Amino acid sequence: MKETKAKVILVDPFYISRDQDPNSYRIKALKHLPKYISTVHAMSRKYRTRLVKTHEVFHALLKYYSPDHFCCPGSVYPHAAGHLVITHARLKVMGW
């Protein structure tokens, strides 16, 4: 296998929700998310990759915008505005 100068970029999982109902499915999903995020962050440290923290980026934007602004009702399926947020976060990590 030939070695390249390609850089690996890991993207952590996100879940876009401001739900506060303790019995909702979204709150249950958000409770499990930190395990997955920490796994991706650990892999990034171990393999010295670049890391896009999409969950942090989206939650910072939720102070100003509704979740519907970024994703479909499922909270994990971004539409155009959500994809722009992810792309912008990637470009920042790449130094653009």
C-alpha positions as CSV (number, residue, x, y, z in Angstrom):
1,M,0.0,0.0,0.0
2,K,1.3,3.4,-1.0
3,E,1.5,6.1,1.7
4,T,-0.1,9.5,0.9
5,K,-0.3,12.9,2.6
6,A,-4.0,12.6,3.0
7,K,-5.4,13.9,6.3
8,V,-8.2,12.1,8.0
9,I,-11.1,14.1,9.4
10,L,-13.5,12.6,11.9
11,V,-16.9,14.1,12.4
12,D,-18.6,13.6,15.7
13,P,-22.3,12.7,15.8
14,F,-25.0,15.3,16.4
15,Y,-28.6,15.4,17.5
16,I,-30.4,18.7,17.0
17,S,-33.0,19.2,19.7
18,R,-34.0,21.7,22.3
19,D,-36.6,19.3,23.8
20,Q,-36.9,19.5,27.6
21,D,-39.5,16.8,28.2
22,P,-37.8,14.2,30.4
23,N,-40.0,11.4,28.9
24,S,-39.4,12.3,25.2
25,Y,-37.5,10.1,22.8
26,R,-35.2,13.1,22.0
27,I,-34.1,13.5,25.6
28,K,-33.4,9.7,25.7
29,A,-31.3,10.0,22.5
30,L,-29.4,13.0,23.9
31,K,-28.5,11.1,27.0
32,H,-26.8,8.4,25.0
33,L,-25.0,10.8,22.6
34,P,-22.0,11.7,24.9
35,K,-20.8,8.1,24.8
36,Y,-20.6,8.2,21.0
37,I,-19.1,11.7,20.9
38,S,-16.4,10.7,23.4
39,T,-15.5,7.6,21.4
40,V,-15.0,9.7,18.2
41,H,-13.0,12.3,20.2
42,A,-10.8,9.5,21.7
43,M,-10.2,8.0,18.2
44,S,-9.3,11.5,17.0
45,R,-6.7,11.8,19.7
46,K,-5.4,8.3,19.3
47,Y,-4.9,8.6,15.5
48,R,-4.1,12.3,15.5
49,T,-6.9,13.2,13.1
50,R,-8.6,16.5,12.6
51,L,-12.0,16.7,14.4
52,V,-15.3,18.4,13.4
53,K,-17.4,18.9,16.5
54,T,-20.8,19.1,14.8
55,H,-22.8,18.6,18.0
56,E,-21.2,21.6,19.6
57,V,-21.6,23.7,16.5
58,F,-25.3,22.9,16.2
59,H,-26.1,23.5,19.8
60,A,-24.3,26.9,19.8
61,L,-26.6,27.8,16.9
62,L,-29.7,26.6,18.7
63,K,-29.4,29.7,20.9
64,Y,-30.5,31.7,17.9
65,Y,-32.4,29.3,15.6
66,S,-35.0,26.6,15.8
67,P,-34.0,23.0,15.2
68,D,-36.3,23.1,12.2
69,H,-34.0,25.6,10.6
70,F,-31.3,22.9,10.2
71,C,-32.9,19.5,10.1
72,C,-36.0,17.5,9.3
73,P,-38.2,16.4,12.2
74,G,-36.0,13.3,13.0
75,S,-33.2,15.6,14.5
76,V,-30.4,13.7,12.7
77,Y,-31.3,14.4,9.0
78,P,-30.0,17.9,8.1
79,H,-31.5,19.7,5.1
80,A,-29.6,22.4,3.1
81,A,-29.0,24.8,6.0
82,G,-27.8,21.9,8.2
83,H,-25.4,20.7,5.5
84,L,-24.0,24.2,5.2
85,V,-23.3,24.3,8.9
86,I,-21.5,21.0,8.7
87,T,-19.5,22.1,5.6
88,H,-18.5,25.4,7.2
89,A,-17.3,23.5,10.3
90,R,-15.3,21.1,8.2
91,L,-13.7,24.0,6.3
92,K,-12.8,25.7,9.5
93,V,-11.1,22.5,10.8
94,M,-9.2,22.3,7.5
95,G,-7.9,25.9,7.9
96,W,-10.0,27.5,5.2
